[in-house]
Amino acid sequence: MKTSEKNPTLVFISCLSGAPWSAEQLAPYGAAPTRTLRLSEGVNDIERYADHVESAIADLDDFVLVGDSFGANVALALATRRPQGLRALVVSGGFAANPVDSKSWKALMRAIGKARGPFYRQLTLRAHAHRLASPFDGEGQVSWSEPRSRELFLANTPAASFDARVRAALTADYVDVLGRVQVPTLILTPSHDVLIGEDASKTMLAGIPDAREVVLPRTGRMFRFSHPVTYAAAVDDFLAALPATRQGADA
């Protein structure tokens, strides 16, 4: 059965961890219809992740894609296909290509991604959690920390999937097709992010015809986890301003 035409379903796409969005992160959206899913395992191509999401939401005829970090790239990839019923796009900490500015860190990511066993758990995940951290992680509605980031990956992310997703992120490039995104787009950016450079949001702003950026003050890369209420409020404000019609609907 098709979904209600009154409120679009919010489709939440995971970060690099692959874990579905938690009840704590979904709660601020209240009674809005929502759907979230776990990422495919061991896949090293963004298009295949987009295939998985597209298949999982094939029953929806009115929806908004909300992707965080790695999930933002997946959401963007799907949005460039102009799927029927897509109402809007939200990307947080996202990128169209080359998400890591630092050449040395990119090389290190490729190297540590190949680690397995205790090297993955003790080296790779500690290093990654450190790059995700910000001085504002303890100030939000949920006190976040480097150990909590590491625990997130330990609980949800096999080493092979971490490696595959890193390779997918570092090789994806949607810069030349950003103009295909023909729905209102919100780019949510934390004020502190040492993993993704400033050019990531600038590139999307320049390439997506109807895009706007909101920078959330005193937040870091893990702001979906540390500031779920603040994050949701920005999304809600954006959704409240959406046009009444959706892509593919009759005017």
Secondary structure, DSSP 4 states (H G I P E B T S, - for coil): -PPPSSSPEEEEE--TT-PPPPHHHHGGGTTS-EEEEPPPSS---HHHHHHHHHHHTTT-SSEEEEEETHHHHHHHHHHTT--TTEEEEEEES--SB-----HHHHHHHHHHTT--HHHIIIIIHHHHHHHH--TTTTSSSS---HHHHHHHHHHH--HHHHHHHHHHHHH-B-GGGGGG--S-EEEEEES--SSS-THHHHHHHHHSTTEEEEEETT--TTHHHH-HHHHHHHHHHHHHTS-SS-TTS--
